[in-house]
Amino acid sequence: MVSVRELKERLFLILTVALASLAVLPIFHILLSVILRGLPPVLRAGVGFLTDPPPPPGGGIGGIGPSLAGTFMLAFTSSLMGIPLSFASALFAVEFPGNPISRGVRSLSKALLQIPSILVGMLIYTLVVVPMGRFSMLAGSLALAIMMIPYVTTYIEEALESVPKTYREAGYALGFSRTQVVFRVSVSIAKRGIITGILMGFAKVTGETAPLLFTVGKQRQEISLDPLGYSDSISLLIFDFIQTPYANWHEVAWGAAFVLTTLFLAVFLLARSLTRRVVL
């Protein structure tokens, strides 16, 4: 006969599994929908889907070439601006935890995590786009860099704080200077976590839409590498095309969603492989 305690344990296990399934079910539903509706247009268009410009309304499949190139360029240029600032901020906050500036950096990072991304786009529009008199890749990169900094800073800060103090003390015992201890001990041990933070920040800005609405200008007919010229992103293309009444643009949007999801999964799997084990 089953005891009351065993019955409670079984009910708790069933309830936990049911709630966990409900939590992950929407994720699998989204992935399945993107695969079923996004993969066929990509297969039908072939490699050209990644290189060709979008089609006219009602005129075939075309591709997402300019938007794909713009996505990588925006992510790359925003990373050039955001990653060094994130690394410096996290390093300063960890090395000087009692400093008022460090406390301010941490508070600002947490505050930026909560700011709606569209407000960042409006800020850059006011401070950069209006004075320049035009949309540009530079403006979009600045907006994405602001979105990236708090996420990467948090990841790097946690990675550096996870380094045992005994390793730092051993570095000082060997006669290392503070700079040597930071870069040859702390950063070396925490490098997997640091790289993971950078990858997650890259994925974050790759999928952003709102900060780009007022900044990049939506150049979709040709690939542009000019930082001062118009640009585009996959997320913007999806946002615009899925709202139209044209069936072929809906197919392009779903295909673009499949490409973007594949990119996210690749970054996530790479980040997971880096954090699977830590060698001290």
MARFI-553191 format. One line per 8 residues: number of its first residue (from 0); for each residue y, x, z of C-alpha. Coordinates in Angstrom, 3 decimals. Last residue first. Layout:
BEGIN
NUM	Y,X,Z ~ ...
***
This chain:
BEGIN
279	25.929,41.527,-13.769 ~ 24.179,39.710,-16.599 ~ 25.033,36.018,-16.798 ~ 22.628,33.589,-18.396 ~ 22.952,30.348,-20.300 ~ 26.727,30.650,-20.460 ~ 26.880,32.311,-23.872 ~ 24.226,30.041,-25.371
271	26.097,27.000,-24.102 ~ 29.313,28.166,-25.773 ~ 27.488,28.668,-29.074 ~ 25.915,25.228,-28.768 ~ 29.334,23.685,-28.098 ~ 30.973,25.493,-31.018 ~ 28.227,24.361,-33.396 ~ 28.346,20.816,-32.028
263	32.100,20.631,-32.576 ~ 31.809,21.927,-36.154 ~ 29.080,19.407,-36.914 ~ 31.270,16.646,-35.506 ~ 34.146,17.741,-37.750 ~ 31.921,17.768,-40.833 ~ 30.496,14.331,-39.995 ~ 33.969,12.927,-39.341
255	35.097,14.290,-42.716 ~ 32.207,12.469,-44.365 ~ 33.199,9.285,-42.550 ~ 36.810,9.674,-43.681 ~ 35.769,10.440,-47.255 ~ 33.603,7.313,-47.290 ~ 36.516,5.244,-45.961 ~ 38.691,6.749,-48.695
247	36.127,5.552,-51.247 ~ 36.231,2.014,-49.837 ~ 40.024,1.666,-50.049 ~ 41.617,-0.769,-47.550 ~ 43.361,2.031,-45.597 ~ 43.109,2.620,-41.852 ~ 40.113,4.975,-42.140 ~ 42.081,7.222,-44.472
239	44.999,8.004,-42.149 ~ 43.161,8.887,-38.924 ~ 40.356,10.646,-40.794 ~ 42.874,12.799,-42.694 ~ 44.702,13.583,-39.466 ~ 41.468,14.672,-37.795 ~ 40.563,16.879,-40.735 ~ 43.868,18.719,-40.559
231	46.942,19.100,-42.747 ~ 49.614,21.617,-43.746 ~ 53.195,21.771,-44.986 ~ 54.851,25.142,-45.380 ~ 56.377,27.561,-42.875 ~ 53.028,29.118,-41.934 ~ 52.144,29.359,-45.655 ~ 48.381,29.230,-46.104
223	48.412,26.033,-48.183 ~ 45.346,24.565,-49.859 ~ 46.288,21.925,-52.402 ~ 46.455,18.146,-52.612 ~ 46.319,17.332,-48.916 ~ 49.589,18.513,-47.332 ~ 50.037,16.205,-44.314 ~ 53.506,17.073,-42.896
215	52.521,19.374,-40.021 ~ 54.689,18.286,-37.061 ~ 55.121,14.601,-36.256 ~ 51.493,13.411,-36.450 ~ 50.156,16.831,-35.491 ~ 50.356,16.448,-31.698 ~ 48.459,13.118,-31.980 ~ 45.431,14.408,-33.904
207	43.544,17.023,-31.898 ~ 39.983,17.823,-32.967 ~ 40.421,21.485,-33.814 ~ 42.700,21.949,-30.795 ~ 39.900,21.211,-28.331 ~ 37.240,23.121,-30.264 ~ 39.358,26.275,-30.106 ~ 39.979,25.719,-26.389
199	36.232,25.346,-25.882 ~ 35.630,28.576,-27.784 ~ 38.262,30.459,-25.756 ~ 36.824,29.172,-22.495 ~ 33.325,30.228,-23.549 ~ 34.623,33.687,-24.432 ~ 36.107,34.001,-20.949 ~ 32.922,32.754,-19.299
191	30.867,35.310,-21.194 ~ 33.407,38.051,-20.458 ~ 33.308,37.506,-16.696 ~ 31.484,40.753,-15.889 ~ 33.650,42.855,-18.220 ~ 36.837,41.050,-17.202 ~ 36.228,41.734,-13.499 ~ 34.870,45.287,-13.739
183	36.389,47.358,-16.549 ~ 39.478,45.188,-17.126 ~ 40.522,44.248,-13.598 ~ 39.070,47.291,-11.833 ~ 40.722,49.596,-14.362 ~ 44.098,47.923,-13.874 ~ 43.761,48.147,-10.113 ~ 42.975,51.857,-10.336
175	39.394,53.022,-10.157 ~ 38.463,55.586,-7.495 ~ 34.765,54.790,-7.191 ~ 35.451,52.900,-3.979 ~ 37.979,50.747,-5.862 ~ 35.277,49.764,-8.329 ~ 32.836,49.027,-5.511 ~ 35.446,46.738,-3.962
167	35.717,44.846,-7.231 ~ 31.962,44.479,-7.375 ~ 31.861,43.334,-3.755 ~ 34.429,40.659,-4.544 ~ 31.852,38.780,-6.570 ~ 33.076,37.679,-10.050 ~ 33.247,33.861,-10.079 ~ 37.034,33.946,-9.741
159	37.324,35.593,-13.152 ~ 35.271,32.862,-14.851 ~ 37.154,30.083,-13.063 ~ 40.485,31.533,-14.178 ~ 39.230,31.950,-17.738 ~ 38.118,28.323,-17.954 ~ 41.326,26.992,-16.382 ~ 43.568,29.119,-18.587
151	41.654,28.030,-21.694 ~ 42.225,24.365,-20.895 ~ 45.855,24.754,-19.794 ~ 46.805,26.841,-22.876 ~ 45.182,24.780,-25.635 ~ 47.540,21.783,-25.681 ~ 50.611,24.029,-25.753 ~ 48.970,26.060,-28.523
143	48.314,22.840,-30.449 ~ 52.015,21.946,-30.439 ~ 52.993,25.467,-31.478 ~ 50.416,25.422,-34.261 ~ 51.765,22.120,-35.589 ~ 55.279,23.511,-35.706 ~ 54.090,26.666,-37.471 ~ 52.099,24.662,-40.010
135	55.354,23.045,-41.051 ~ 57.405,19.863,-41.157 ~ 60.980,20.246,-42.303 ~ 64.622,20.443,-41.222 ~ 64.082,23.577,-39.175 ~ 66.196,22.194,-36.298 ~ 64.371,18.822,-36.510 ~ 60.870,20.304,-36.748
127	61.208,22.807,-33.895 ~ 62.699,21.385,-30.687 ~ 62.578,17.653,-31.387 ~ 59.320,17.629,-33.332 ~ 57.839,20.078,-30.829 ~ 58.622,17.665,-28.005 ~ 57.328,14.643,-29.965 ~ 54.039,16.446,-30.607
119	53.710,17.352,-26.937 ~ 54.366,13.723,-26.055 ~ 51.534,12.730,-28.410 ~ 49.179,14.924,-26.393 ~ 49.568,12.831,-23.275 ~ 50.267,15.181,-20.325 ~ 47.414,15.367,-17.804 ~ 46.113,18.855,-18.579
111	49.714,20.090,-18.665 ~ 50.088,19.208,-14.981 ~ 47.020,21.223,-14.012 ~ 48.346,24.245,-15.882 ~ 51.802,23.813,-14.326 ~ 50.334,23.715,-10.823 ~ 48.290,26.829,-11.485 ~ 51.257,28.699,-12.939
103	53.484,27.636,-10.029 ~ 50.941,28.872,-7.517 ~ 50.831,32.171,-9.368 ~ 54.636,32.373,-9.432 ~ 54.739,31.769,-5.684 ~ 52.396,34.751,-5.182 ~ 49.485,34.124,-2.851 ~ 46.828,34.174,-5.588
95	48.008,37.479,-7.098 ~ 45.008,38.779,-9.036 ~ 43.570,35.359,-9.850 ~ 46.841,33.692,-10.892 ~ 47.954,36.775,-12.850 ~ 44.677,36.947,-14.758 ~ 44.724,33.232,-15.533 ~ 48.288,33.375,-16.833
87	47.684,36.524,-18.888 ~ 44.530,35.073,-20.447 ~ 46.207,31.760,-21.238 ~ 49.257,33.459,-22.745 ~ 47.034,35.705,-24.887 ~ 44.905,32.677,-25.952 ~ 47.746,30.304,-26.851 ~ 49.741,32.095,-29.539
79	46.971,33.625,-31.622 ~ 44.841,30.568,-30.833 ~ 47.512,28.301,-32.318 ~ 47.421,30.400,-35.489 ~ 43.640,30.194,-35.751 ~ 43.342,26.491,-34.926 ~ 46.083,25.597,-37.392 ~ 44.540,27.785,-40.086
71	41.069,26.374,-39.464 ~ 42.273,22.780,-39.651 ~ 44.454,23.508,-42.679 ~ 41.468,24.900,-44.565 ~ 39.480,21.757,-43.775 ~ 42.405,19.506,-44.713 ~ 42.949,21.334,-48.007 ~ 39.221,21.138,-48.886
63	38.507,17.558,-47.769 ~ 36.634,16.311,-50.808 ~ 36.583,14.132,-53.907 ~ 34.610,10.920,-53.467 ~ 35.371,8.773,-56.491 ~ 38.575,7.089,-57.646 ~ 39.272,3.903,-55.688 ~ 42.428,5.355,-54.143
55	42.959,8.887,-55.491 ~ 40.427,11.499,-54.411 ~ 40.846,14.010,-51.584 ~ 41.180,17.691,-52.535 ~ 38.065,19.727,-53.416 ~ 36.595,22.555,-51.309 ~ 34.363,21.144,-48.583 ~ 33.314,18.024,-50.509
47	32.784,20.229,-53.534 ~ 29.734,21.702,-51.837 ~ 27.857,18.496,-52.538 ~ 29.671,15.222,-53.259 ~ 26.592,13.047,-52.817 ~ 25.347,15.016,-49.823 ~ 28.733,14.751,-48.087 ~ 29.030,11.049,-48.901
39	25.499,10.429,-47.511 ~ 26.070,12.433,-44.266 ~ 29.007,10.452,-42.922 ~ 27.627,6.936,-42.496 ~ 24.213,7.689,-40.981 ~ 25.332,10.906,-39.269 ~ 28.572,9.504,-37.839 ~ 26.837,6.334,-36.634
31	24.021,8.331,-35.007 ~ 26.468,10.630,-33.239 ~ 28.554,7.695,-31.986 ~ 25.484,5.794,-30.756 ~ 24.130,8.942,-29.111 ~ 27.397,9.349,-27.201 ~ 27.530,5.651,-26.311 ~ 23.986,5.876,-24.845
23	24.786,8.854,-22.616 ~ 26.224,6.883,-19.689 ~ 23.889,3.920,-20.070 ~ 20.921,6.280,-19.970 ~ 22.258,7.930,-16.807 ~ 22.665,4.485,-15.210 ~ 19.090,3.538,-16.072 ~ 17.667,6.881,-14.910
15	19.519,6.615,-11.584 ~ 18.467,2.999,-11.059 ~ 14.827,3.831,-11.752 ~ 14.945,6.807,-9.367 ~ 16.643,4.746,-6.634 ~ 14.071,1.984,-7.058 ~ 11.274,4.535,-6.804 ~ 12.771,6.128,-3.680
7	13.338,2.733,-2.060 ~ 9.721,1.748,-2.739 ~ 8.495,5.042,-1.287 ~ 10.498,4.386,1.900 ~ 9.281,0.802,2.173 ~ 5.686,1.974,1.991 ~ 3.419,1.295,-0.941 ~ 0.000,0.000,0.000
***
